[in-house]
Amino acid sequence: MRKKLAFLMATALIVAPSWAIGQEKGGVIDVATIGEPPTLDPMASTADLVGIVTQHMFETLFTFDDEWKVIPLLAETMPSISDDGKTYDITLRQEIKFHDGSTMTSADAVASIQRWMSIASRGKQAAPYIATVEATGDTSLRITLKTAYAPLLSLLAFNNSAAIILPKGNLADPLTEIIGTGPYMLKERKADQYIQLVRFDGYTPRSEEPDGFGGAREAILDEIRFVPVPDANTRLQGAISGQFDYTDSIAPENFDQLKASTESQPVVLKPFGAPVFVMNMKEGMMTGKALRHAVQVALNPEDMLLAAFGNPEFFAVDGALYPEGYVWHTKEGIERYGSGDPEAAGELMQEAGYDGKPVRILTSRQYEFHYKMAQVAAEYLKAAGFQVDLQVFDWATLTQRRADPAQWDIFITHGPFPADPALNGWMSDSYPGWWDNDAKHAAVEPFLAEPDLQKRIELFGMVQKTFYEEAPVFKVGDFNALSAEAKTLHNVKASPWPYFWNVSTDKK
Amino acid sequence: MIRYILQRLAGMIVVMFLVVTIVFVIVRVTPGDPAAVMLGPDATAQDIADLRSRLGLDRTLVVQYLFYIGQLLKGDLGQSIFLNIPVGTALLQRAEPTFFLTIFSLLIASAIALPIGIYAAYRRGSLIDQAATTLAMLAASIPSFWLGLILMQFFAVRLNLFPVSGYGGPGSSFGERMYHLMLPAVALGLVSSALILRFTRASMLDVLGDDYIRTARAKGMVERKVVLKHALKNALIPILTVLGLTAAVLVSGAVVTETVFGLPGIGNLVVSAVLRRDYPVIQGALLVIAALYVLINFAIDMLYLLVDPRVRY
């Protein structure tokens, strides 16, 4: 009997993934978020908050590993891609259950991808390249492209505006029932109070070790509650007092307070993303390249970042579109990265025949660091000789105004470093700023069509060089994000979209 | 009397109609777009236009207005764009925290302001009167949300006696939910007490100098009876007015305090709806708030009848 028991235990040790050993299931955590997500349908929004919450309930065919490489999630393996890069054969994992108990088939996947192409922003971005999506068996499907389009897998792997797989009978828009395949399922949503997720017992994790968003996803916690706390100070106090187990988005100046807390500790995501000044290339003074160059030369990124983030630990003065550590990192073209030289900028303005019209800069105090950067930028632009009209709006107003090319010259936003450069907003011709000219297409189109990663990395050097020569956007630098985790929480990975599978808590 | 009530009701309908129209226009002319907020930062102009069309926001203002009035006449406040539930349901869900926050704040404010206000008037010029007047001035000049932050820092973070924010998690009991209201109620109650205290004191001072008080004293009536029965009863009308107005302000959502403490009340709903440009919720919530203001004012006028037999309508 003892021998049998020892055998069973040994077998269990071999079968169970090493990371899961010793992780006792249980516990409930409160995750403080910056607000209520506008929807629980991750196809319908590109908002990070939507991705953070819904990635626990819905899954995509592919996802990203620790190094932002695409790996399979609901797909059994990476797809088989034809030599011309136009045909993607995808095999699904077997016996995957939806939260309603039904089994996922290729019919669900095909219908879901079609829904994604028709309603999701990223799906619409891919749709013009896609000829057909069809089932080739119960658990296999084929995507046929009109022309090769390398970013397709990254788009399919993204967790917001996401190509989630839904049961084909539940594809209403707006989504009426929240039924996915994820390790957690929705139990209750009380808007502006909490979103309660509970473990989905029918979930079968992948067999690989956890790797970024991929590999085995184990629902160790019984419950995850996402609590909207829009006030930044209240989030901080909740973290310090121990009310929240994980607290998203805390201002960098509170780092020392968090460090001194007995209940929580800081989680620094380094780097999180980049603030950018997008220039209007459709209408107004910034349609002229010389004035865009003048802005590039006038601005001093270090002063702007210092004003915005205070602590130098929280930013890096870096012109590369992808920081070191990303396969896309290159120094091509960054000699044009802002030198903070208003005099030289003034000369460029004279050559360009600047007529003294004010530069209309749209910014929002909903992201305080945008506003602080805008103030410093305005001073540098004034020193160069620009008249500046700084227009401060709430974010909703700004997003509406920026859609109208007649209303602005520069707007300020920020974004993470997407796994594929094609997912950057400015890569799309229709993104506000409307960078849509021959120089861009000459650099971007070969990059989008090339299926081989190594060749794409080389081609991206040319994209970045063109980006700096054309100056459609001024990249200010890199910044880090600060969050907090309770000292009782284990195995949380710093991420732009923090996730809580494979996470455990001492609070039972 | 009945004629007066009917007149007031007719007036209320006119006020409501004006509120509906003004709010509808203000909300629509304010820049910002629910479709852009909903679709997120990377949405294209075409995505936004598609969603606007689906939400009916691409129709002319007149068509939208007539459609909205038609809905209201059927008793339908519309559907929240973001919450995907009827506006009436959203308001009902938020009513509990706001209602009890109002009650607790008023109780705290009254418990502080009425006895001190009466005593300060009775002992006019005394040390207690001066201290009460000074403290009331101080309390009136402190924003409730700032006081809330101080209370939060001390009682929730340092002493860990109260939660920092929220209204209890899933399955929380009524008692737990009320416990979450304590700090914001104290913050609002303390600040509201200042105004009530000053009105109580002033009103009592007016009455305490009247002839009938002197007569009561001359007849040898016990001092406590003179103050609490004769003087207070006659001083109640202005006190009731200020209590009613305070209640109306609180019930319409102590906007900033609810936001600071993460309370899912009416004020919080309005703030979120404005930031998201959830037009139906903004319109519905402001309509209900206006109705509550009007009804509370009406109720106060009716209470005058009970308190002062000389009042006739």
Interface residues (C-beta under 8 A of the other chain):
Chain A: V28 D30 G35 E36 P38 T39 A44 S45 T46 A47 V50 S121 R122 K124 N160 S161 P174 K187 E188 K190 A191 D192 Q193 Y194 Q196 E223 R225 V227 P228 V229 P230 D231 N233 T234 Q237 G238 I240 S241 G242 Q243 Q366 F393 D394 W395 A396 T397 T399 Q400 R401 A403 T413 G415 G425 S428 S430 Y431 P432
Chain B: T30 P31 G32 D33 P34 A36 V37 M38 L39 G40 P41 D42 A43 T44 A45 Q46 D47 I48 F82 L83 N84 I85 A90 Q93 R94 L149 M152 Q153 A156 V157 N160 P163 V164 S165 G166 Y167 G169 P170 T259 V260 F261 G262 P264 N268 L269 S272 L275 R276 R277
